[in-house]
Amino acid sequence: MENVIVAESGKQPSKDGKLKNMKIKTKKLSKWINPELIANHFAKKFGDHGLSWLDSDGKDNGKWSILGVDPKEVICSRDISNLDIENNPFFKLQKIEKGFWIGWLNFEAGAYIEPKNPWATNEISTLWIASYDPIIKFNLISNEIIIEGTNSAVLNKYANIILNIDTEKEKNSIRSNLKFNFSKINLKKISTQFQQNILKVKKLISIGDIFQANLTTQCEVEALDTYSPLSIYLKIRNKLQAPFGGIIINNSHDIKEAVLSTSPERFLKIDKDGYIESRPIKGTRSRHEDINQDSLNAIDLITNEKDRAENIMIVDLLRNDLSKVCEIGSIKVPEILKLESYLKVHHLTSVIRGKLKKNKNWVDLLTACWPGGSITGAPKLRSCQRLFEIEKRARGPYCGSFIKIEWNGEFDSNILIRSFIIKNKKIHISAGCGIVSDSEPQGETEELKWKLLPLIDSLK
């Protein structure tokens, strides 16, 4: 079954400066096949370079899983030491044509927002984004597969490929016996260093230099063989599905890099009418197998003054960022300090909404809010400076975002927490905690372990 819809141009111009409409055709398939089987099959057929899979968990904020393969165009930016406008990722994003785009943006893209701040260089691309035609969408609630694109013949080709997948053969072809070297992970050393860094942050807070900072740490795992990033993601996915998860692979020429996400956090979303939503997370407790203890952990989280204050501080920061590009009086906070429970942790989440000014677009919004408030601190740019001095390394895609632009100009993005950054055989895993004046180093280190250990364990 095929339908034709017109994707309105919204505010995003093509490269010649003109707004264009695109006739997007849709094809709904007659049967359901698990997205991981289709992703695995298409990676073998087209190669994994440029494979982008924005995955989800089929729950309230995770209705859709979206797969793009064989990209039509790729835009990349590297080396933040080159601050020329032609290398500026936000400038590049303003220039992209209409279409369906998926990519990532590094935390250190902040160098183009505030070049006077110090920013660490990173070997992973600062910006990597690609356009796809067609795109495959999976409705995880109704178990429907929809293919969207501009060419009916290509839609039919993709449909035939999917409908002819031998699902049992595909399941058996997924490599599951992956082995990794965890010897470089020293949790005692990580904990000691993290507690020392907490004290440094608290000292800065005590003298009024900053009010809050999201302190992070990193560990490294090495693959014992050459595994495809998709195989690694499928292993992780079995244990850690999340509403804003996924994988993007840049496997071109001598560059072998990939970003894997199991993030529960939306950064920024704009619908076709220009309404914005952000869902910052602050506050974490571990889940417990005993239902009574699990409930007590949740109650402790929602009643804890420190966690509540931390969350509200970030809500205020984001309201301020949004005010730069939103209509006056449109910014609202319809949900504050809401409990959201995932497989391994409980979180406190708030929701902020606003209406984008008519002369602004999604790139203006991204620029106004970059980097995200929940993974930096307050004041934001001062916190970034202090975190650079304390952490002494680049975050790269971690604490950056996956970004998606649909045919009709709708935009969505996550915060890349709970992520795995792959370069060749090395996998970097990071986690962090928000530090405020009354943070206890031991308690924050325990929270760090609640976040870090499930990520490490998902590879075992």
Secondary structure, 3 states (H helix, E strand, C coil): CEEEEEECCCCCCCCCCCCCCEEEEEEECCCCCCHHHHHHHHHHHHCCCCCEEEECCCCCCCCEEEEECCCCEEEEECCCCCCCHHHCHHHHHHCCCCCEEEEEECHHHHHHCCCCCCCCCCCCCCEEEEEECCEEEEECCCCEEEEEECCHHHHHHHHHHHHCCCHHHHHHHCCCCCCEECCCCCHHHHHHHHHHHHHHHHHHHHCCCCCEEEEEEEEEEEECCCCCHHHHHHHHHCCCCCCEEEEEEECCCCCCEEEEEEECCEEEEECCCCEEEECCEEEEEECCCCHHHHHHHHHHHHHCHHHHHHHHHHHHHHHHHHHCCECCCCCEEEEEEEEEECCCEEEEEEEEEEEECCCCCHHHHHHHHCCCHHHCEECHHHHHHHHHHHHCCCCCCCCCEEEEECCCCCEEEECCCCEEEEECCEEEEEEEEEECCCCCHHHHHHHHHHHHHHHHHCCC
